[in-house]
């Protein structure tokens, strides 16, 4: 796998996804105690899965496997967006935080799509 990055921490979408996870942890600290093992945990796990899958795919050292893990990351974006919506609808997240997080998840999803597309093009040449 020809890669201009030496570590996942150098990849812009990893950096953005990691920052997003930190923000999710900050926002979910205010969830009701009854959600510690429920929605709080689910949102944190699905969000953390995004950069975790990027990192795991990066260290597989093949483009095909990296692409598969990027698809997994993209799936975790979708899961996180649902947990985020549910959290907002239940009144656990303020609208400003909801909109900021939603925009960040959407941006990470777009960046993942772009990276997947470029890797698939490179793989087919």
Secondary structure, DSSP 4 states (H G I P E B T S, - for coil): ---S-SSGGGSHHHHHHHHHHHHHHHHHTTS-GGGTTTHHHHHHHHHHHHHHHHHHHHTT-SHHHHHHHHHHHHHHHHHHHHHHHHHHHTTSS-HHHHHHHHHHHHHHHHHHHHHHHHHHHHHT-
